[in-house]
Amino acid sequence: MNRSGLITFCGVGINVKFDVNGPSGRGCIDNYENGFYRNGIPIVSRHPNIVKSVLVGKKGWGLWVKEWSDGIGDGLFTKEEIMHEIESRGIELPKSMMDDFDTLIERRKCGGMV
């Protein structure tokens, strides 16, 4: 999603430092998911552009899906408009992400805050 230009903002700055001896992109993402980079430990990888793109997409999805579901619940736009934008960029969402999106939309439509 980040490379397609759909989600380029995730609410926080993500800095990934290059180190030729650092972990691979996949290893760095695993470390991030396991909480290794908490408490100010810098994110370091031999694939910094890939890691940054993945982290912006992952964190950005959480931010934007909430905003989109709020907008849909308020009647500002439809789910179809959002899906058209996603599909027009050649993005295929996994079922788990679609389920998350649908759940947030339903909660918002029922008056619950997300």
Number of C-alpha atoms within 10 A of each C-alpha: 20 18 13 13 10 16 19 15 17 18 12 9 9 16 14 19 17 15 13 12 9 16 19 18 19 14 15 22 20 13 14 15 10 10 10 15 14 10 7 7 8 13 22 21 24 19 20 22 14 16 25 21 16 18 18 21 23 15 16 21 21 15 15 18 19 19 14 19 26 20 16 21 21 13 11 10 14 14 17 10 11 15 14 11 13 17 12 10 13 11 13 12 13 8 9 9 14 14 12 13 19 15 14 23 22 15 15 19 16 10 10 11 10 13
